[in-house]
Amino acid sequence: MDTFNVHEAKTHLSQLLDRVSRGEEIILARGGRPIAKLVPIVAETRRPGRLAGRITMAADFDAPLPEAMLAAFRGERN
């Protein structure tokens, strides 16, 4: 993991970003003291259907709510 001072990083930002995009981590320093780290963003992978068979839904999940609960959603008191 290489360290660059802020001035040098500003001068070579494009090259540093290229390195980071290839998986490297870069430390930025001010006056020789580390202050930040440039790290690659790891894309979140989605796999449609990965929970198939693990989630169940009640047969009546979309049945109308009881009147008392509907009244509560409307802000009415019984």
Phi, psi and omega in degrees: 000116182272154179242137179229141175283163187301316181299314180296321180295320178296322181292325186241031185303316181300317180294321179294320178295324176298317180295317179296320180295340177270004175109354180284158172246138183237134177262133174256137183230153174233120182062032178083355180259125179299134180232342182202163178229131173267123180229151178290148175272125180268118181294136177284128181264135177247136177237098179304135177088003184293342178256012181303132179083352181255350180242132177240154181229134180298148181298332183255027184301334182253018178291152179301146179284154175298152183302322180298320180289321176298319178298320179296320178295328178278355180084015180270148177254147178281000000 
